């Protein structure tokens, strides 16, 4: 059975059994507690914990997942993966244990064709119900059902939803190890491939277990593992999923699989990481030095290093992308349209790592020599960490290099340094916690979600009922309403500000946030008191909202224009929409040229002038995608989505607020465009009154420049060009005079040469000019020389030149230390700077010893 057939059978089976088939969510989860989507249930977590109400009572998906904890094992085993797919079926208060077991058993034995005599089951020690159902429904003999404790109890965290689980194992037979079932048998023989979680309890902070009012089902089966078991393969790498990748990896290293274990590890690692890096970039993860980007960068480098260790210097990433897309595109068609972007991002990263390797090897070589010369056998862990952290040099490569010289890396010291860095990173990333989830949940359970009705200007001020209030951690107050005109921050658009007024209090709202499953928090400073049940007049700052709306719609126009001008590979990576400006981050490899910026501005302002209406419709996600709508990064979409059409070029998923007609935006001006990281650009712009103010400021500056140049504004550029050309001519003349002066000075210094050696104090001359003097003097026959002096501003300048019999770099290093500085250069010529003027005489004396003057 090939992967495509396994995928079809799974989805068809559950669709026929009344499940909504949910497309895979991104590898970038909406859950802020997670770095990646690590399990099939992650996209459904809000439904399980009760934060949101699902549009379906039962669902099934094949979810893209990524886990990094086992990254060091990738390639060393035949089953560990970083990127994998998880098949799962889910019930949200619909069916429970019996149906879940029936569904699993029917699919596994009939749909997949597994032999029931090769299947074992585990249940929790307390779960008599599951044990009975397995016997009565599936007909499993009691001796094939084993009871385990902690291994068969699942929890979302220390508190919250939890419950027993039941796992299904495949017995590969006696040749793979001892018998005894999953509990006592050999782990290579009994392979777990399906887990059914019976989410029936809510664990309190005191450890107590209370029945959930709505019991849920969460199941998971590793797609790759099921495929390998179904095909009687010992390795996930032997399935058709990995066939093109394994062939590509063998081609990269120039060696065949199955001949040498070390080579096999490298081939498996290259294949696995090639697939993982492709899928991560496709979902918007970009290489960087932190977070998800760091993990991506690490697997890219591990794949490249695996090839290098096998003696290959071939490029790695492009062919791996091609092989991945050849196999995965049927399931994920966007891979085809994203191929050029994925390839370019990974190629740039590979090229950058090649430079890192060259620089790191030079530094590592110097540090290794220092350790060897000190007679130590331990390479300092803090130095290894510096190579890793500052220069991106992998620890594993450092270890390999120093081992060749008989050294071992002090791993304990490295781990300490790494731990300190992580502590600093966590401290820097901490944000102030506002509010209390338990209070939020109580309000949500009692009163339901907040209804937002403030899209139109006619609803900027409404009467609403107060649901509750609380004092936040920062001393401000949070108020919750049943309906609100305040937009809660989302998708880059800032939250509204304004006022809430009741009979007993007045609150100035400084921010609006969605805190839990659609409950809106109005945050600010309160005078008096606002009580539950009171009627509040909720009024937003209308002028501010209108400015935000102009900038938000402009963001959509810019997104569309960037994709048109630069290519469909452009993908939003984030945005910020405020009243006075907008910021748009997007995936692109190079900076925009003047012609490209002009083309973008012409397109967006052309849309504004046409002044078409901005239309919004609600549709299913599938309908919206069929319309060609583009999803914005960071937004969360349910089964029904809002689609915003802004003119002829822009069609976006978006829940934010927008202008009624494009002409309401006014002029759009790009203020800046720059890199904010590898393969990511940031564009900042202004609209409406902000654009008008910027134009006025630029006109004022232009008038000031014209007045300074004593010319008209129309003649500013030609006048500046003439002035710059005149300055160039003056500088050229001054340079000629200075060179002539230095040549004359060199001639006078020849009088102080003794036996081919010159040691002289030269004040008022820069380091660059000393270098020129030294070169001139060498051409005049001086064999060894030192020139040192007060360069001005309290700085020392120094130059050493020799005929090669003495190492100038070594001399300047020693003399530079005397004047409180350092430098470098070549064996024949080196320079240095310093700050210790009082050390000049000592340096002169020492130079006579070193140079023989």
Secondary structure, DSSP 8 states (H G I E B T S, - for coil): --HHHHHHHHHHHHHHTT-EE-----SS-S-TT-SS--STTGGGHHHHTTSS--S-SEEEEEEEEE--TTGGGTTTSSS--SEEEEEEEEEESS--HHHHHHHHHHIIIIIS---GGGEEEEEETT-HHHHHHHHHHS---GGGEEEESGGGEEESSSSEEEEEEEEEEEE--GGGS--SHHHHS-TTTEEEEEEEEEEEEEE-TTS-EEEEEEEEEEEEEEHHHHHHHHTT-S-GGGSHHHHHHHHHHHHHHT--TTS-HHHHHHHHHHHHHHHHHHHHHHTT----SSHHHHHHHHHHHHHHHHHHHTT--S--HHHHHHHHHHHHTTT-THHHHHHHHHHHHHHHHHHHHHHHHHHHHHHHHHHHHHHHHTT-SEE-HHHHHHHHHHH---HHHHHHHHHTTT-EE-HHHHHHHHHHHHHHHHHHH-----S-HHHHHHHHHHH---EE--SSGGGSEEEEEEEEEEE-TTS-EEEEESEES----BTTB----EEEE-SSEEEEEEEEEEEETTEEEEEEEEEE---TT-EEEEEE-HHHHHHHHHHHHHHHHHHHHHHHHH-TT-EEEEEEE-SS-EEEEEE-SS---HHHHHHHHHHHHHHHHHT-BEEEEEEEHHHHHHHT-B--TT----SEEEEEEETTTEEEE--S---SBGGGG--EEEEEEEEEETTEEEEEEEEHHHHHHHHHHHHHHHHHHHHHHTS-GGGHHHHHHHHHHHHHHHHHHHHHHHHHHHHHHHHHHGGG-BTTEEEEE--S--HHHHHHHHHHHHHTT--EEEEEEEEETTEEEEEEEESSSS-HHHHHHHHHHHTT-EEEE-SSEEEEEES-GGGHHHHHHHHHHHH--
